[in-house]
Amino acid sequence: MSFLLDCPNCGQRDVNEFSCAGEVTVRPKESPTLRELASYIYFRRNVAGVQREWWYHRQGCEIWFQAERDTRTNEVMRTEIVQPSSRVGTSGPESVATPDTPAV
């Protein structure tokens, strides 16, 4: 099924111009157990509903961005370029969980 995806840089484009790298995950702590590492690498939530995902605009501006997409209908609610947090040790969403950047 084809749908339109709104690139934060280029605007609305056909989804076939993009590559999906899967849902946004959170890296385990510095020295994860084998169980935590295996869970991080192999298991995904795979929800039937709204999910936050990494996308790459491979036939356009070649940027990585995140999209909130309903997996049941492919409706895209929001897309945004994610900036790395520069505020270490402060309270707020940035210090709670940093999303993992997809492997290239």
Buried (B, 14 or more C-beta within 10 A) or exposed (E): EEEEBBBBEBEEBEBEBBBBBEBBBEEBEEEEEEEEEEBBEEEEEEEEEBBBBBBBBEEBEEEBBBBBBBBEEEEBEEBEEBEEEEEEEEEEEBEEEEBBEBEE
